[in-house]
Amino acid sequence: MTLSTIIIILLILLLIGAIPAWPCSLSWGAYPSGILGVVL
């Protein structure tokens, strides 16, 4: 994967984790931030 692809994926995960727009996000909203924590 190129660097731009990785950045886009991280941005999407940030948006999913930061915007609780649907009820499911409360149950799995911790996963994107956890993945970002591992990557960073």
CORRA-V706000 format. One line per field, one symbol per residue. phi: phi as a letter, one per 40 degrees, with the letter a starting at -180 (. if undefined). Layout:
phi = ???
//
This chain:
phi = .cccccccccccccccccbccbdccccbcccdcccccccc
//
